[in-house]
Amino acid sequence: EYYSEYAASLSLMSAKLMIENAEVIKNGLEESVRKVVKGLISSGVAMSIAGSSRPASGSEHLFSHALDSIAKNPALHGEQCGVGSIIMMYLHGGNWREIRDALKTVKAPTNSEELGVSKEEITEALMIAPTIRKRYTILGDKELNRDVAHSIAKKTGVI
């Protein structure tokens, strides 16, 4: 799989921009629109450089697509990706609380109840997410049976 350091840097910059400016974005100010658009454009450029959606679509997107396929009433794609980002950052051993807190700041969902999906659907989505697309993600490194998936979702407060 092709890897571009520049595309990766743009993606990281876009993510950091959203987290670092969550307080501004929450208030719905004109400046917040500029910050979000800047992040979206940078993300789009990263995908263009890479020639695929890869720089902006990782394991959190696989989780969202898995939820789409099994949930009775899936939430919005971005909301599901946000919740998925909490879980995936946990799996990476990173600061998942920072992502959760940024989502809370902008009043985005951070758990199954706020998404309007069941705890069982979250657990199931985590288990089937690695099968959604042939693409390396952190999910390929983890053995996510029902107990492990449930435990991870519980530890992160997603369920």
N, C-alpha and C positions, 0 to 999 in steps of 0.2 A: 504494500500500500504506500502510495506517494506521501511523503511528509515534507512540509514546508515550514521552516523555522519562522519565516516572516508571517505566514498565515496563522501559525500557532500564537505568535506574539500579538497579532491583531485581535485574536479571539480572547486571549487573556486580558488584554487592555479593555475590551468591551465589557467583560464580566466584572473587572475591578471597577470600572466607571459606574456601573449600576450599583454595586455594593457600597462604594464610597459615597455615592450621592443619593442613597435611599431616602434620607431625610428631606432633601430638596424635591425629589420625585414625588414623595407622598403628598406634598402640599399642592400639587397640580399647578405650579407656577410656570410662566412662559419659559423660564430657564430649564425647568425639568423636561420640557418637550425637546429643547435643544440637546440635552444630555442623552435622552433616550434615542433620538434620531441619530446622534453621533455614534452611539453604540450599535444601532441597527445597521448603519452604513458601513462601519468598520467590520462588522460581522459579515455583511454581504460581500465586501471586498475580500475578506479572508476566504470565503467559499469560492469566489471567482478565481483567486490565485490557486487554490487547491484543486479546482475543477470538479468539486463535489460539495455536498452539504456537510462533510465530515468535520470541519473546524467548528461548526455550530450545532452539531447533532451527534451526541454521544449516548452514553448509557441512560441518561435522563430521558432522552427522546424514545429509546426503546421501551422504557418503562411506560411512558405516555401512550405509545402505540399499543402496548399490551393492555393497558387499561381500556383503551378505545375498543379493543376486541372482546373484552369480557364483562365490562361494567354495564349494568342495566341502564344507568344514566351517567355516561362519562361527563367529566367537567371540561372546561376549555383547555385546549392543548397547552397553552402557556402556563396555566395554573398547575396542570399535571406535571409539566416539565419542572416547574419550581419545586414541587414536593419531591419529585424524583431527584432533583439536584441535592436536596438535603441528604437523602439516602446514599447517593453515589459518593458524595464527599465523605460521608462516614466510612464507606467501603475503602476509599482512598487513604483513610487515616488523617484527613484534613480537618479544617475548622468548619464542620457542618453547622455548628451553632451560629456562626457568622452569617451563613446563607439563610438559615431559619429566621434570624433576627432581622435581616434586611427585608425578607418577605413580609414579616409581621409589620415592619415600619411602613411599608407601602400598602398595607392591609390586604395582602394576597394570602390565599390559603396555605396552611402549613401542615395540615393533617387530613385524615380520611373524612372526618366529620365535616370539615369546612369545604372539602371537595364535593361532598355529597355522594361518596362511594363507601362501600362497606369495608370493614377491616379485612374480611376474607378476600375481597377483590384486590386490595392492596397486596396482600400476601401472595395471591395467585399471580398478579401482574409481575411481581418481583421474580417469581419462579420461571415464568415463561418469557420474560423480556430478552434473555440471551438468544432465544430462538427466532426472534422477529426479523433479524437481518444478519447476514454474514458480514460481520464487522467486528474487529477487536474492540472490546471495552473492558472495564474493570469486572464486569459481570462474567466474562470468560475465565477469570482467575479464581472465581469463588464458586463453591459448591452450595447452591441455594436450594436445599430441600425445604419443605414446609416449615419445620421447626426453626431453621436458621433464618429464613426470610421473615417469619413472624417476630423472632427475637430482634432482628435488626430494625424492623419497622417500629417495634415497641421502644427500643433504646433511643431512637431518634425522636420519639413523640409523634410519629406519623400515624400510629394507631394507639 
